[in-house]
Amino acid sequence: MAGETADNPIFMRMIGTDTGPAKLVFVGLLTLAPVAVAILMQNPALRQHITMKLWHSGELASAKTARSFEVIARKCHMKYDLARL
């Protein structure tokens, strides 16, 4: 029977030995997430600062996108006027 003597060993394969960098990053984030939540729960000022920074960054990104669309709209209007002539 397998494993009874040294001449007849049991061969085992470890499950999950094909870990790559993506899986390690994922496990690291899962490990750090509860710690981050606990820190944010204990520090309302930090939570407020992060929230304000997030919404301000969103505002700036939206404004930048709006300006880009405005420039595109002006160019399209100019091409429309040129085609109309």
N, CA, C and O atoms as CSV, one atom per row, in Angstrom:
chain,resi,resn,atom,element,x,y,z
A,1,MET,N,N,0.841,-1.173,0.000
A,1,MET,CA,C,0.000,0.000,0.000
A,1,MET,C,C,0.892,1.245,0.000
A,1,MET,O,O,1.970,1.234,0.594
A,2,ALA,N,N,0.454,2.299,-0.654
A,2,ALA,CA,C,1.255,3.509,-0.787
A,2,ALA,C,C,1.447,4.193,0.561
A,2,ALA,O,O,0.499,4.347,1.331
A,3,GLY,N,N,2.677,4.600,0.838
A,3,GLY,CA,C,2.992,5.345,2.042
A,3,GLY,C,C,3.384,4.504,3.234
A,3,GLY,O,O,3.736,5.056,4.276
A,4,GLU,N,N,3.337,3.205,3.123
A,4,GLU,CA,C,3.689,2.360,4.266
A,4,GLU,C,C,5.188,2.236,4.445
A,4,GLU,O,O,5.666,2.049,5.564
A,5,THR,N,N,5.945,2.340,3.343
A,5,THR,CA,C,7.396,2.246,3.431
A,5,THR,C,C,8.015,3.398,2.660
A,5,THR,O,O,7.342,4.080,1.887
A,6,ALA,N,N,9.323,3.606,2.883
A,6,ALA,CA,C,10.028,4.678,2.183
A,6,ALA,C,C,10.197,4.354,0.699
A,6,ALA,O,O,10.366,5.252,-0.126
A,7,ASP,N,N,10.148,3.065,0.373
A,7,ASP,CA,C,10.276,2.674,-1.024
A,7,ASP,C,C,8.991,2.912,-1.813
A,7,ASP,O,O,9.028,2.940,-3.043
A,8,ASN,N,N,7.875,3.082,-1.147
A,8,ASN,CA,C,6.586,3.251,-1.794
A,8,ASN,C,C,5.913,4.535,-1.250
A,8,ASN,O,O,4.927,4.438,-0.519
A,9,PRO,N,N,6.427,5.731,-1.594
A,9,PRO,CA,C,5.904,6.973,-0.998
A,9,PRO,C,C,4.552,7.385,-1.595
A,9,PRO,O,O,4.137,6.898,-2.646
A,10,ILE,N,N,3.899,8.277,-0.900
A,10,ILE,CA,C,2.658,8.866,-1.390
A,10,ILE,C,C,3.025,10.162,-2.102
A,10,ILE,O,O,3.687,11.027,-1.528
A,11,PHE,N,N,2.597,10.291,-3.341
A,11,PHE,CA,C,2.857,11.512,-4.097
A,11,PHE,C,C,1.641,12.420,-3.976
A,11,PHE,O,O,0.519,12.034,-4.305
A,12,MET,N,N,1.885,13.619,-3.503
A,12,MET,CA,C,0.792,14.574,-3.333
A,12,MET,C,C,1.086,15.818,-4.155
A,12,MET,O,O,2.232,16.238,-4.313
A,13,ARG,N,N,0.029,16.378,-4.659
A,13,ARG,CA,C,0.168,17.620,-5.417
A,13,ARG,C,C,-0.520,18.719,-4.618
A,13,ARG,O,O,-1.664,18.564,-4.192
A,14,MET,N,N,0.178,19.820,-4.419
A,14,MET,CA,C,-0.406,20.953,-3.709
A,14,MET,C,C,-1.394,21.649,-4.630
A,14,MET,O,O,-1.075,21.937,-5.784
A,15,ILE,N,N,-2.570,21.915,-4.137
A,15,ILE,CA,C,-3.569,22.634,-4.918
A,15,ILE,C,C,-3.260,24.124,-4.832
A,15,ILE,O,O,-2.982,24.656,-3.758
A,16,GLY,N,N,-3.312,24.775,-5.970
A,16,GLY,CA,C,-3.076,26.218,-5.985
A,16,GLY,C,C,-1.616,26.595,-6.102
A,16,GLY,O,O,-1.236,27.699,-5.711
A,17,THR,N,N,-0.785,25.710,-6.629
A,17,THR,CA,C,0.629,26.044,-6.772
A,17,THR,C,C,0.875,26.940,-7.978
A,17,THR,O,O,1.994,27.409,-8.184
A,18,ASP,N,N,-0.158,27.181,-8.773
A,18,ASP,CA,C,-0.004,28.020,-9.957
A,18,ASP,C,C,-0.328,29.485,-9.641
A,18,ASP,O,O,-0.977,30.162,-10.439
A,19,THR,N,N,0.119,29.973,-8.483
A,19,THR,CA,C,-0.163,31.355,-8.109
A,19,THR,C,C,0.693,32.295,-8.942
A,19,THR,O,O,1.891,32.079,-9.126
A,20,GLY,N,N,0.055,33.331,-9.434
A,20,GLY,CA,C,0.758,34.344,-10.193
A,20,GLY,C,C,0.724,35.656,-9.444
A,20,GLY,O,O,0.174,35.731,-8.345
A,21,PRO,N,N,1.303,36.689,-10.022
A,21,PRO,CA,C,1.338,37.988,-9.350
A,21,PRO,C,C,-0.051,38.580,-9.137
A,21,PRO,O,O,-0.282,39.270,-8.144
A,22,ALA,N,N,-0.967,38.322,-10.046
A,22,ALA,CA,C,-2.316,38.879,-9.902
A,22,ALA,C,C,-3.015,38.285,-8.682
A,22,ALA,O,O,-3.701,38.994,-7.946
A,23,LYS,N,N,-2.839,36.979,-8.473
A,23,LYS,CA,C,-3.473,36.336,-7.320
A,23,LYS,C,C,-2.844,36.830,-6.022
A,23,LYS,O,O,-3.546,37.002,-5.026
A,24,LEU,N,N,-1.545,37.059,-6.019
A,24,LEU,CA,C,-0.880,37.568,-4.822
A,24,LEU,C,C,-1.353,38.976,-4.489
A,24,LEU,O,O,-1.553,39.300,-3.318
A,25,VAL,N,N,-1.535,39.814,-5.503
A,25,VAL,CA,C,-2.039,41.170,-5.280
A,25,VAL,C,C,-3.456,41.112,-4.731
A,25,VAL,O,O,-3.796,41.849,-3.806
A,26,PHE,N,N,-4.281,40.242,-5.293
A,26,PHE,CA,C,-5.659,40.096,-4.837
A,26,PHE,C,C,-5.704,39.665,-3.372
A,26,PHE,O,O,-6.469,40.225,-2.586
A,27,VAL,N,N,-4.907,38.691,-3.006
A,27,VAL,CA,C,-4.882,38.218,-1.622
A,27,VAL,C,C,-4.361,39.321,-0.700
A,27,VAL,O,O,-4.845,39.472,0.422
A,28,GLY,N,N,-3.389,40.082,-1.164
A,28,GLY,CA,C,-2.884,41.201,-0.367
A,28,GLY,C,C,-3.944,42.252,-0.123
A,28,GLY,O,O,-4.063,42.772,0.986
A,29,LEU,N,N,-4.721,42.571,-1.158
A,29,LEU,CA,C,-5.796,43.548,-0.989
A,29,LEU,C,C,-6.873,43.027,-0.049
A,29,LEU,O,O,-7.404,43.777,0.771
A,30,LEU,N,N,-7.195,41.738,-0.168
A,30,LEU,CA,C,-8.181,41.159,0.749
A,30,LEU,C,C,-7.686,41.185,2.191
A,30,LEU,O,O,-8.479,41.302,3.125
A,31,THR,N,N,-6.392,41.077,2.363
A,31,THR,CA,C,-5.827,41.118,3.708
A,31,THR,C,C,-5.846,42.532,4.271
A,31,THR,O,O,-6.121,42.724,5.456
A,32,LEU,N,N,-5.558,43.521,3.436
A,32,LEU,CA,C,-5.477,44.905,3.903
A,32,LEU,C,C,-6.835,45.593,4.007
A,32,LEU,O,O,-6.959,46.588,4.722
A,33,ALA,N,N,-7.848,45.095,3.317
A,33,ALA,CA,C,-9.159,45.757,3.312
A,33,ALA,C,C,-9.760,45.881,4.716
A,33,ALA,O,O,-10.208,46.975,5.058
A,34,PRO,N,N,-9.800,44.847,5.544
A,34,PRO,CA,C,-10.372,45.022,6.886
A,34,PRO,C,C,-9.599,46.020,7.745
A,34,PRO,O,O,-10.186,46.740,8.553
A,35,VAL,N,N,-8.286,46.056,7.566
A,35,VAL,CA,C,-7.473,47.010,8.320
A,35,VAL,C,C,-7.826,48.442,7.905
A,35,VAL,O,O,-7.971,49.319,8.756
A,36,ALA,N,N,-7.962,48.672,6.610
A,36,ALA,CA,C,-8.316,50.005,6.122
A,36,ALA,C,C,-9.703,50.414,6.608
A,36,ALA,O,O,-9.911,51.567,6.985
A,37,VAL,N,N,-10.644,49.489,6.602
A,37,VAL,CA,C,-11.996,49.794,7.078
A,37,VAL,C,C,-11.966,50.145,8.555
A,37,VAL,O,O,-12.636,51.087,8.979
A,38,ALA,N,N,-11.208,49.412,9.338
A,38,ALA,CA,C,-11.118,49.694,10.773
A,38,ALA,C,C,-10.502,51.067,11.031
A,38,ALA,O,O,-10.965,51.800,11.904
A,39,ILE,N,N,-9.471,51.413,10.284
A,39,ILE,CA,C,-8.837,52.727,10.448
A,39,ILE,C,C,-9.806,53.832,10.084
A,39,ILE,O,O,-9.895,54.835,10.792
A,40,LEU,N,N,-10.540,53.664,8.983
A,40,LEU,CA,C,-11.497,54.686,8.571
A,40,LEU,C,C,-12.654,54.808,9.555
A,40,LEU,O,O,-13.168,55.908,9.762
A,41,MET,N,N,-13.070,53.713,10.160
A,41,MET,CA,C,-14.160,53.770,11.126
A,41,MET,C,C,-13.740,54.520,12.386
A,41,MET,O,O,-14.569,55.158,13.035
A,42,GLN,N,N,-12.467,54.446,12.732
A,42,GLN,CA,C,-11.994,55.082,13.953
A,42,GLN,C,C,-11.561,56.527,13.737
A,42,GLN,O,O,-11.331,57.246,14.709
A,43,ASN,N,N,-11.444,56.966,12.496
A,43,ASN,CA,C,-10.960,58.316,12.235
A,43,ASN,C,C,-11.904,59.031,11.266
A,43,ASN,O,O,-11.696,58.971,10.054
A,44,PRO,N,N,-12.936,59.706,11.776
A,44,PRO,CA,C,-13.906,60.364,10.893
A,44,PRO,C,C,-13.288,61.493,10.063
A,44,PRO,O,O,-13.727,61.742,8.940
A,45,ALA,N,N,-12.281,62.172,10.601
A,45,ALA,CA,C,-11.653,63.259,9.848
A,45,ALA,C,C,-10.944,62.718,8.611
A,45,ALA,O,O,-11.004,63.325,7.542
A,46,LEU,N,N,-10.282,61.591,8.754
A,46,LEU,CA,C,-9.617,60.968,7.607
A,46,LEU,C,C,-10.638,60.514,6.582
A,46,LEU,O,O,-10.441,60.693,5.380
A,47,ARG,N,N,-11.735,59.923,7.057
A,47,ARG,CA,C,-12.801,59.488,6.153
A,47,ARG,C,C,-13.380,60.680,5.387
A,47,ARG,O,O,-13.628,60.588,4.185
A,48,GLN,N,N,-13.595,61.803,6.089
A,48,GLN,CA,C,-14.122,63.001,5.435
A,48,GLN,C,C,-13.122,63.539,4.412
A,48,GLN,O,O,-13.514,63.941,3.316
A,49,HIS,N,N,-11.846,63.549,4.760
A,49,HIS,CA,C,-10.810,64.039,3.848
A,49,HIS,C,C,-10.759,63.193,2.568
A,49,HIS,O,O,-10.686,63.732,1.464
A,50,ILE,N,N,-10.795,61.879,2.725
A,50,ILE,CA,C,-10.746,60.990,1.556
A,50,ILE,C,C,-11.987,61.179,0.692
A,50,ILE,O,O,-11.891,61.207,-0.535
A,51,THR,N,N,-13.157,61.308,1.327
A,51,THR,CA,C,-14.396,61.508,0.573
A,51,THR,C,C,-14.368,62.818,-0.192
A,51,THR,O,O,-14.739,62.865,-1.365
A,52,MET,N,N,-13.924,63.891,0.474
A,52,MET,CA,C,-13.870,65.194,-0.187
A,52,MET,C,C,-12.884,65.172,-1.359
A,52,MET,O,O,-13.161,65.732,-2.420
A,53,LYS,N,N,-11.742,64.528,-1.162
A,53,LYS,CA,C,-10.743,64.452,-2.230
A,53,LYS,C,C,-11.284,63.655,-3.421
A,53,LYS,O,O,-11.061,64.028,-4.573
A,54,LEU,N,N,-11.989,62.568,-3.144
A,54,LEU,CA,C,-12.573,61.754,-4.206
A,54,LEU,C,C,-13.572,62.569,-5.027
A,54,LEU,O,O,-13.511,62.562,-6.256
A,55,TRP,N,N,-14.489,63.270,-4.359
A,55,TRP,CA,C,-15.510,64.030,-5.072
A,55,TRP,C,C,-14.907,65.224,-5.800
A,55,TRP,O,O,-15.376,65.585,-6.880
A,56,HIS,N,N,-13.874,65.843,-5.228
A,56,HIS,CA,C,-13.222,66.963,-5.919
A,56,HIS,C,C,-12.510,66.474,-7.183
A,56,HIS,O,O,-12.555,67.129,-8.224
A,57,SER,N,N,-11.853,65.315,-7.080
A,57,SER,CA,C,-11.197,64.750,-8.267
A,57,SER,C,C,-12.222,64.414,-9.339
A,57,SER,O,O,-11.970,64.622,-10.526
A,58,GLY,N,N,-13.375,63.897,-8.930
A,58,GLY,CA,C,-14.443,63.617,-9.886
A,58,GLY,C,C,-14.950,64.880,-10.553
A,58,GLY,O,O,-15.235,64.888,-11.750
A,59,GLU,N,N,-15.061,65.949,-9.774
A,59,GLU,CA,C,-15.505,67.227,-10.334
A,59,GLU,C,C,-14.510,67.737,-11.379
A,59,GLU,O,O,-14.907,68.181,-12.456
A,60,LEU,N,N,-13.222,67.670,-11.056
A,60,LEU,CA,C,-12.198,68.138,-11.998
A,60,LEU,C,C,-12.184,67.296,-13.269
A,60,LEU,O,O,-12.048,67.831,-14.369
A,61,ALA,N,N,-12.322,65.994,-13.122
A,61,ALA,CA,C,-12.327,65.111,-14.287
A,61,ALA,C,C,-13.544,65.396,-15.167
A,61,ALA,O,O,-13.438,65.406,-16.393
A,62,SER,N,N,-14.692,65.626,-14.543
A,62,SER,CA,C,-15.907,65.928,-15.313
A,62,SER,C,C,-15.775,67.258,-16.040
A,62,SER,O,O,-16.194,67.385,-17.190
A,63,ALA,N,N,-15.192,68.250,-15.371
A,63,ALA,CA,C,-15.007,69.553,-16.007
A,63,ALA,C,C,-14.048,69.447,-17.193
A,63,ALA,O,O,-14.264,70.069,-18.233
A,64,LYS,N,N,-13.000,68.661,-17.028
A,64,LYS,CA,C,-12.041,68.475,-18.127
A,64,LYS,C,C,-12.704,67.772,-19.310
A,64,LYS,O,O,-12.479,68.138,-20.464
A,65,THR,N,N,-13.512,66.774,-19.019
A,65,THR,CA,C,-14.240,66.073,-20.072
A,65,THR,C,C,-15.203,67.014,-20.775
A,65,THR,O,O,-15.332,66.976,-21.999
A,66,ALA,N,N,-15.885,67.864,-20.000
A,66,ALA,CA,C,-16.832,68.818,-20.585
A,66,ALA,C,C,-16.117,69.797,-21.508
A,66,ALA,O,O,-16.622,70.120,-22.584
A,67,ARG,N,N,-14.936,70.274,-21.092
A,67,ARG,CA,C,-14.169,71.185,-21.953
A,67,ARG,C,C,-13.761,70.498,-23.249
A,67,ARG,O,O,-13.805,71.106,-24.318
A,68,SER,N,N,-13.366,69.241,-23.156
A,68,SER,CA,C,-12.976,68.509,-24.362
A,68,SER,C,C,-14.161,68.380,-25.317
A,68,SER,O,O,-14.010,68.567,-26.524
A,69,PHE,N,N,-15.336,68.061,-24.778
A,69,PHE,CA,C,-16.514,67.955,-25.633
A,69,PHE,C,C,-16.905,69.313,-26.218
A,69,PHE,O,O,-17.408,69.385,-27.340
A,70,GLU,N,N,-16.677,70.383,-25.466
A,70,GLU,CA,C,-16.988,71.712,-25.977
A,70,GLU,C,C,-16.095,72.053,-27.165
A,70,GLU,O,O,-16.568,72.612,-28.155
A,71,VAL,N,N,-14.814,71.723,-27.075
A,71,VAL,CA,C,-13.884,71.964,-28.187
A,71,VAL,C,C,-14.305,71.137,-29.399
A,71,VAL,O,O,-14.303,71.641,-30.523
A,72,ILE,N,N,-14.660,69.896,-29.185
A,72,ILE,CA,C,-15.099,69.036,-30.290
A,72,ILE,C,C,-16.374,69.590,-30.920
A,72,ILE,O,O,-16.522,69.580,-32.142
A,73,ALA,N,N,-17.301,70.075,-30.080
A,73,ALA,CA,C,-18.549,70.630,-30.596
A,73,ALA,C,C,-18.288,71.866,-31.454
A,73,ALA,O,O,-18.915,72.043,-32.499
A,74,ARG,N,N,-17.365,72.718,-31.015
A,74,ARG,CA,C,-17.031,73.913,-31.814
A,74,ARG,C,C,-16.423,73.527,-33.151
A,74,ARG,O,O,-16.755,74.122,-34.177
A,75,LYS,N,N,-15.543,72.547,-33.155
A,75,LYS,CA,C,-14.927,72.100,-34.410
A,75,LYS,C,C,-15.981,71.508,-35.349
A,75,LYS,O,O,-15.962,71.759,-36.554
A,76,CYS,N,N,-16.888,70.728,-34.789
A,76,CYS,CA,C,-17.955,70.149,-35.617
A,76,CYS,C,C,-18.844,71.245,-36.196
A,76,CYS,O,O,-19.246,71.168,-37.356
A,77,HIS,N,N,-19.154,72.269,-35.393
A,77,HIS,CA,C,-19.985,73.366,-35.873
A,77,HIS,C,C,-19.277,74.124,-36.997
A,77,HIS,O,O,-19.910,74.522,-37.974
A,78,MET,N,N,-17.964,74.322,-36.857
A,78,MET,CA,C,-17.190,75.010,-37.891
A,78,MET,C,C,-17.207,74.196,-39.191
A,78,MET,O,O,-17.405,74.755,-40.270
A,79,LYS,N,N,-17.001,72.883,-39.089
A,79,LYS,CA,C,-17.037,72.036,-40.291
A,79,LYS,C,C,-18.431,72.033,-40.925
A,79,LYS,O,O,-18.563,71.988,-42.148
A,80,TYR,N,N,-19.463,72.080,-40.084
A,80,TYR,CA,C,-20.844,72.156,-40.588
A,80,TYR,C,C,-21.047,73.455,-41.363
A,80,TYR,O,O,-21.622,73.454,-42.452
A,81,ASP,N,N,-20.565,74.573,-40.787
A,81,ASP,CA,C,-20.706,75.861,-41.491
A,81,ASP,C,C,-19.931,75.871,-42.807
A,81,ASP,O,O,-20.402,76.418,-43.804
A,82,LEU,N,N,-18.737,75.264,-42.808
A,82,LEU,CA,C,-17.954,75.195,-44.057
A,82,LEU,C,C,-18.678,74.342,-45.096
A,82,LEU,O,O,-18.678,74.677,-46.280
A,83,ALA,N,N,-19.283,73.262,-44.669
A,83,ALA,CA,C,-20.001,72.400,-45.621
A,83,ALA,C,C,-21.265,73.082,-46.127
A,83,ALA,O,O,-21.673,72.844,-47.263
A,84,ARG,N,N,-21.886,73.915,-45.319
A,84,ARG,CA,C,-23.108,74.587,-45.706
A,84,ARG,C,C,-22.836,75.652,-46.771
A,84,ARG,O,O,-23.688,75.924,-47.617
A,85,LEU,N,N,-21.645,76.251,-46.723
A,85,LEU,CA,C,-21.299,77.277,-47.717
A,85,LEU,C,C,-21.007,76.600,-49.014
A,85,LEU,O,O,-20.692,77.266,-50.000
